[in-house]
């Protein structure tokens, strides 16, 4: 390569690192500096809310593992049509905006419909509160468990199972003594993602919380009531918790410490009889706990149709789509070179930048929003600009992750061969890298766009003046305008279906 091309490459990488450090990362954790400067309040209400959030997160992960692990195993090992159908629907709650999802879950379990009508009850099966929060969080966290464990199971060579079965091992013996230690990292990854996602959720939780107050919800309530020192204190605890969880996960990953060599032949042979009941139980769990609560908003809307295309609705939609499109395109410009730098570990900064990116990914968005507002309002007075910068920060990791994974799968020898034949950086990028990373780019764009479109907690933490679509849904539910909220939520559900289909199409193209 010529010096000019080397200089251009350095400029591109340097600009991306600068963008990430000073636009994405540092503003996201800037609030930590206020802890040493005073002005931050921690009290009993905050501690109780944080402990409640952790308790809910642990309960959610426990339920996720109990049903998600066998579900992931079934989807990975079964080729039946039912398994294929479930596999195609498992990610629906991931792409559905959480405000619409929270409303749907509330309608399903609460006193407005769902199972109460099926059983002919006058009241809902479950009241707002901790139990409904747990059920809601299970809906949108279970896919993290299933996908993480499923991906790990897919990497296990079938020869291990064949050898064990040849030696007379029973199915359960094979599972716990050979397969489980091999996909252990998938269990840890999924559990961490599910726990931090539960710890982060704000908008959907607000709809089903009742008198319970989790830490992210408390951040918004304290901020809106003018108690900024308390809101900052809660945010700092959440950010430090996310960082601690990340480093704990990194310490655990890759250490095969499960020792399950001892065999109990009679007991484990008898467990074969439980395979069919297990499959039925997992199937019922998927249907009644995961799938129907997610899509119930559509059925509710059919019987409570109330068109909602007023000026306020159209304005909220315009704001949401404008912000989502803007942040997605801006992030793409800087995500490409940064992902390449992380994947190739250029300048030995790859692991450091990857860890910093994961911190931003795991920080609860209401806490992240408080930090970003605290930082950017020192320089900017326009709420819309601060909101765009906020959405840039929490959506950026969703572009980086698939790009880094794809770049790592591309042998560096292809680039070396291109350069040795006289190709320039631009030619190599257009003819070799872009065609190979195009599916990852599109998948990252979809995930970042939907993440921005669905965010509630960070938006509420930054501004109480700008009303995006998720904020509008929360407002309509609080005002008791369920028909309009259901109509708008159904529109978002349709958008989620379209994006889910696009993601599945891209996934199959890369296989």
Buried (B, 14 or more C-beta within 10 A) or exposed (E): BEEEBEEBBEEBBEBBBEBBEEBBBBBBBBBBEBBEEEEBBBEEBBBEBBEBBBEBBEBBBEBBBBBBBBBBBBBBBBEEEEBEEBBEBBBBBBBBBBBBBBBBBBBBBBBBBBBBEEEEEEEBBBBBEBBBBBBBBBBBBBBBBBBBBBBBBEEBEEEEBEEBEEEEBBBBBBBBBBBBBBBBBBBBBBBBBBBBBBBBBBBBBBBBBBEBBBBBBBBBBBBEEEBBBBBBBBBBBBBBBBBEBBEEBBEBEEEEEEEEEEEEEEEBEEBEEEEEEBBEBBBEBBEEBBBBBBBBBBBBBEEBEEEBEEEBBEBBBEBBBEBBEBBBEBBBEBBBBBBBBBBBBBEEBBEEBBBBBBBBBBBBBBBBBBBBBBBBBEEEEEBBEBBBBBBBBBBBBBBBBBBBBBBBEBEEEEBEEBBEEEBBBEBBBEEBBEEBBBBBBBBBBBBBBBBBBBBBBBBBBBBEEBBBBBBBBBBBBEEEBBBBBBBBBBBBBEBBBEBBEBBEEBEEEEE
